[in-house]
Amino acid sequence: MELKLINHDISAIKNNIKCFKSSDLFIHLSTHSKYEAIFRRKLEWIPYNEFCDVKYIVEDVFKKTYRAKWINKRNSVFLESLDDPNNVTPEFVTRIIVLLREIYGITQVPKTKTFMLVLNEICEKCNIMCNAMHYHQNFKNWTSGNNDIDKYIQNTQLLAHVGYKNSLEWIPYDRFYDFKHVAEDKFGKSYKANWTDGNIKYWYSNNWIRENPNMLVFLKSLKNLKDITLELNEITVPYKFYGITQDPKTNTYMAVLSETCENCNSICNAIHFQQNFENWTSGNKNIDKLIQDTQLSVHNKYASVIKKILEWVPYNRLYNIKYISESNYKANWIDGYIDKWDHHNNKTWKRKEQNLIVFLKSLDNPNSITPEYINEISKHYEVYGITQDPETKNYMMIYNEVCGKCKYVCSAIHFKRNFKNWTSGNINVDKFIQDIQLSVHKDANIRNVLEWIPYDKFNNIKYIGKGGFANVYRAEWTINGQHNKLVALKSLNNSKNITLEFMNEIALHNKIGNSFSIIDFHGITQDPITKNYMMVLEYAKEGSLRNYLDKYYNKLSWDDKLLHLYYIASGLVSIHKNGLVHRDFHISNILVSNYTKITDMGLCKPVNCDATENTKKCIYGVLPYIAPEILQGQNYTKAADIYSFGIIMYEVISGLPPYHDVSHDKNLAIKICQGLRPKFNIKLA
């Protein structure tokens, strides 16, 4: 409906008001084509005796309202008084239109001679007795004592036809208890309190049903009552807004806000940020708003989302500030960037990378710091926040480099920042580890990374045996000064002058280290006494698969055996998919931990590696597992590894070592080349 129509012609109506009684005027208007859209039907004169059970329900500045039963129509209606011609105002007609009720006609009370509009009790928009009408009928029962606030609340209620979430209510102050002062900002004091009744949920059986009794809410002071919409928009985001109350002692009006976020229905990141707004300012309203807008947009808990926020960083939280070029500086940031909210301990933000090296970009004009500017530089850098040089008064962007491949500060960048904090003492080893770390961009690939681990991080080091070309030790690795992790230390003899074999095993092990069936490789260390370099590997608590079979074979079901073989096959597939052959595949190079895992990659070579390139010209491996073609001098191939796997299958199924009843000498090698194979004799208990 076009309210402009009424506003435009109200003067003409008033000019003719002298010619009509108020009742005649409405009937006349309803027949006029110009107002047909408003009244929807021609109004009729309805004798008052057609109504029964008339009950008074409310009175406001416009009229008294009654509810009655219309006998002929058999439905309920509202009767609204119309005893003053001056009531024919835009506000009066607009009020009826906002409620969207159909006007049936006019009647008159015989005793008082008061004319009354006869209105449909059912909302025309909803075709039911909707929330807006329930709210309207209750207007007489409350007031804030301030017309602007009353009007503001009532307007939200009159728009609540179906939903109720955006409607507000007037809440008497005595419905709150257990007040606690929490902060003071530009609006005034803020409190936490418990709300006895809880919020409206839905209408049922002539009353509002409520939920969350005794719920915790925030009460925030209101100052600008004349422009209440603007002020409420500023303080209620991102909270759910329930209503308004008034402190009877100070007469301060207060917004009643949920402790939780309206979007998330929880105390999310945006809430935590918003509650801290009063504790900082840049001194520039536009910059404050820019920072706050980024913080209010971050609801969920994921670190990748939190990194998009800006924060105000006091200049004294930066140190070692060095000039690089015009308007560009380098500094250390004491606190580091925000990572996540600490729910359990300090109830504050957890931060990462304390004393982080950052870059500062000085800006002469604070007006240049706009969302568009931030979005543009964020394409090339990770922007942490804004600070201000106390001497020049220039605002400065705090940012850092991002990975050229990922376009954000990925794992490789974090590793790169830490290069200055460690060294193996060997340039080649340092470069080898650093190259691996720089290749790891995604968090999911972190388990493939290697690190330099100082030897003093290991305790209770014990020799446990010899594996391949190395001595193997068990040790406890202290991580972050707290957690002790059991690991295996594999030391190549005379590796203080790092050997090709040692570096080869490291490289190849790392290449295929993303398989759950390959023993995990954590990093490199160095024995300070022998100066030998050592691989830090996952510790397999059950030892080799051969030892495991000797100990548990009689307890293994057929499914158990198949599962062990499945893990072994999976590991071998990973080796072959990476273009490698193991070349030393036997049961003692298979370890049992949570899974069955392949180890000892020292002899791994690329598939296309020619045997003639091996200057040592040796056959490696354990005789019963070596393929006949290898014994005959051919190149190692994937097929040779698969032959070795076949022998391991025999051993797992039978429980017996291959050729356990034959001497392992050159005659056995000849017989294998002639076709001898293990026989499936099942081990007896």
C-alpha positions, -999 to +999 in steps of 0.1 A: +000+000+000+012+035-008+013+056+024+024+085+002-011+086-011-025+094+023+002+119+032-003+137-002-041+140+002-045+145+039-048+182+035-076+178+010-093+155+035-090+180+063-105+207+041-136+186+036-138+173+072-164+199+081-188+183+056-187+149+072-190+132+105-160+110+110-181+079+103-194+094+070-159+105+060-145+070+062-174+055+043-170+082+017-133+076+014-138+038+010-160+044-020-134+067-037-113+049-063-083+068-051-083+050-018-095+017-029-061+001-024-061+011+013-096+001+023-099-029+001-137-029+002-166-004+006-172+002+043-207-005+057-227+008+085-230-020+111-256-017+139-241-020+173-266-046+184-249-070+160-220-072+185-219-091+218-195-099+245-178-065+241-146-063+262-122-034+267-086-043+260-064-013+254-062+025+251-035+047+234-032+082+221-055+074+192-084+055+206-098+029+229-099-006+216-124-034+224-128-070+213-163-082+204-181-111+187-199-102+155-231-123+157-240-124+120-205-132+108-197-155+137-162-142+142-143-119+166-135-083+156-118-052+171-138-020+178-117+011+178-132+044+190-135+073+165-151+101+184-128+130+173-127+141+136-091+152+142-082+115+145-083+113+108-046+119+104-019+102+083-006+086+116-040+072+124-046+057+090-010+045+087-013+028+120-042+007+107-023+000+075+008-012+093-013-037+112-028-047+078-062-054+091-093-052+070-117-025+080-153-038+078-172-007+086-184+018+112-207+013+142-218+036+171-222+029+208-258+039+217-250+051+252-219+072+245-227+080+208-191+072+201-184+061+165-161+030+162-142+014+134-149-023+130-117-041+123-108-077+115-091-094+144-071-116+120-040-100+105-047-096+068-011-103+059-008-135+078-045-145+078-041-154+115-038-138+149-001-132+144+028-121+167+024-085+157-012-085+169-003-102+202+023-076+208-001-048+198-027-059+223-001-057+251+010-021+244-013-008+272+005-029+298+040-014+296+059+018+289+096+028+292+086+063+302+102+076+270+081+080+238+111+075+215+120+042+231+083+031+233+079+038+196+112+020+187+102-011+206+066-011+193+078-007+157+099-038+160+070-057+175+045-046+148+068-060+121+071-094+138+043-112+120+058-146+118+093-145+134+100-129+167+138-128+167+140-092+156+113-079+180+124-062+212+106-059+245+106-035+275+121-055+304+115-041+339+148-037+358+136-059+387+136-089+363+174-089+366+196-100+395+232-107+404+246-076+386+284-075+380+302-046+365+324-058+336+336-027+317+332+010+309+334+025+274+322+055+255+286+045+260+289+041+298+291+012+322+284-024+311+272-052+334+265-088+334+233-100+350+209-129+351+175-124+335+148-142+356+123-147+328+144-155+298+137-147+262+105-151+242+102-183+222+067-184+208+030-176+216+008-203+231-026-203+248-029-165+253+006-160+265+043-158+254+063-190+261+098-182+272+131-202+273+164-199+291+151-187+325+179-171+346+200-167+315+232-145+316+229-113+296+249-081+291+234-047+300+250-018+280+242+018+286+224+039+260+232+076+257+218+090+225+181+083+229+171+107+201+190+086+176+186+053+193+187+033+160+222+045+152+235+039+187+219+004+190+234-006+156+268+004+170+267-015+203+246-046+195+267-062+167+272-092+169+250-098+199+214-110+199+194-080+211+165-088+234+152-055+246+157-024+267+155-017+305+162+012+328+183+015+360+158+031+385+187+047+405+206+064+376+176+065+351+201+052+325+185+032+297+203+000+289+203-025+260+198-061+270+221-083+250+227-120+248+261-132+260+262-152+227+266-142+191+234-140+171+250-156+141+267-185+159+245-190+189+277-192+209+304-171+224+324-169+192+356-150+182+336-119+172+322-117+207+356-120+223+369-092+200+339-070+206+342-072+244+377-058+241+369-028+220+369-004+250+405-014+259+422+001+229+420+029+203+442+040+175+431+076+181+415+076+147+378+067+144+381+054+108+411+032+116+393+019+148+362+010+127+384-006+100+400-029+126+368-036+144+350-045+112+376-072+104+373-085+140+335-086+140+335-106+107+354-135+123+330-159+139+344-194+136+374-208+154+396-218+125+431-203+124+429-196+087+399-173+094+414-156+125+445-147+104+423-123+083+417-100+112+436-068+120+446-056+154+458-024+170+494-030+181+509-005+205+543+008+192+560-003+224+553-039+216+578-036+187+616-035+192+648-036+173+632-014+147+656-009+117+653+013+086+653-007+053+643+018+027+620+049+024+589+043+046+599+007+052+612-008+084+620-042+100+612-050+136+605-077+162+570-081+175+571-091+212+537-107+213+533-124+180+501-129+161+467-141+174+461-179+170+430-188+190+410-181+221+422-197+253+390-211+269+406-229+298+434-208+314+437-171+309+404-165+290+424-144+265+440-148+231+467-174+226+495-161+204+521-177+182+557-167+172+566-144+200+594-119+189+584-125+153+603-105+127+578-083+109+579-054+084+565-019+089+552+003+062+548+040+072+519+059+057+518+097+056+480+099+052+458+078+075+429+083+051+447+060+027+442+030+051+409+017+036+394-018+032+404-016-004+440-008+004+441-037+030+426-061+004+452-051-022+483-056+000+468-088+014+473-103-020+510-101-016+516-100+022+501-112+055+488-081+072+487-084+110+476-049+121+483-012+125+505+008+148+516+044+151+551+059+154+548+082+185+574+106+170+562+111+135+526+103+143+525+083+111+504+051+111+522+020+100+510-013+085+525-044+102+529-072+077+550-101+066+560-120+035+538-148+022+548-179+002+549-172-035+533-206-042+506-206-015+499-168-013+498-170+025+522-177+054+524-215+049+545-241+068+575-234+045+575-198+055+574-207+092+603-231+088+622-204+069+618-179+097+633-204+121+665-211+101+685-186+121+677-205+153+696-238+145+725-253+127+739-288+125+774-274+121+776-288+086+766-267+056+755-297+035+733-311+063+718-277+070+709-272+033+695-307+030+672-302+060+662-266+049+654-278+013+631-304+027+614-279+051+610-254+022+592-280+002+565-285+028+537-260+022+506-277+036+500-286+073+489-321+061+525-327+049+542-317+082+548-353+091+572-355+061+594-327+073+628-332+089+644-311+116+677-307+133+674-321+168+701-312+193+716-343+210+709-329+245+671-334+237+676-372+241+678-390+275+682-427+285+700-436+254+705-474+251+721-496+225+696-521+211+713-536+180+728-533+146+708-526+115+723-526+080+753-504+081+745-487+114+742-491+152+707-485+165+698-470+199+667-464+218+662-429+234+636-406+250+632-374+230+621-344+251+597-322+231+590-286+241+605-294+275+575-316+285+567-346+264+590-376+262+587-396+230+605-430+225+626-429+193+653-450+176+686-434+168+704-449+138+741-440+137+763-447+106+798-455+117+824-429+107+797-405+095+812-374+111+824-366+076+789-372+063+788-402+039+770-406+006+752-437+020+739-418+050+726-389+029+711-413+004+691-431+030+679-398+045+668-386+011+650-417+000+634-423+034+620-388+033+608-392-002+584-421+007+579-411+044+542-402+039+531-439+040+517-453+072+536-485+064+570-469+063+587-462+096+584-425+105+615-403+101+617-373+125+651-357+118+688-357+123+711-353+153+748-358+160+766-377+188+788-350+204+815-376+214+818-397+182+807-369+159+786-394+140+754-382+125+723-401+135+688-405+120+660-400+145+633-426+136+601-439+150+606-465+177+589-499+170+582-513+205+577-549+192+610-550+173+614-568+140+586-589+125+608-620+129+610-614+167+573-607+168+565-640+150+588-659+174+569-644+203+532-643+192+528-666+162+506-691+180+483-664+190+478-649+155+447-656+136+445-659+098+431-624+097+460-611+118+485-626+094+467-611+064+467-577+081+504-578+086+509-587+050+486-559+039+506-533+057+539-547+042+524-547+007+512-511+012+546-500+022+562-517-008+537-501-031+547-467-018+583-474-025+576-486-060+552-457-068+581-433-059+602-450-086+624-469-062+634-505-053+643-515-018+670-540-026+673-553+009+638-565+016+637-591+043+618-598+075+643-581+099+638-549+080+601-550+088+592-536+123+561-539+143+546-509+161+510-499+159+513-510+123+537-533+105+563-510+089+592-512+065+625-497+075+662-495+065+661-476+032+699-474+030+701-496-002+671-480-019+679-470-055+660-456-084+645-482-107+666-471-136+699-474-116+723-496-136+742-522-116+774-511-133+770-477-117+775-494-083+813-491-079+813-517-051+797-543-074+782-562-045+750-582-040+732-569-009+706-585+012+699-617+032+704-648+010+670-665+014+652-633+003+673-625-027+657-631-061+675-657-084+681-631-111+700-609-087+722-638-076+729-643-113+742-607-116+711-589-131+699-554-120+677-549-090+641-544-101+606-541-086+602-578-095+631-586-072+614-568-043+582-587-050+601-620-049+614-610-015+578-602-004+568-637-015+594-652+008+581-629+036+545-641+029+557-677+033+574-668+066+544-649+081+520-677+071+542-707+082+559-689+111+592-705+100+622-688+086+628-696+049+651-726+043+653-731+080+664-767+074+691-759+049+726-744+054+727-708+042+759-710+020+769-707-016+752-741-023+719-726-013+724-697-037+730-722-065+700-742-056+678-710-055+690-702-090+681-738-100+645-734-087+646-743-050+619-726-030+607-728+007+582-755+016+551-746+035+556-765+067+534-750+094+552-742+127+540-763+156+536-749+191 
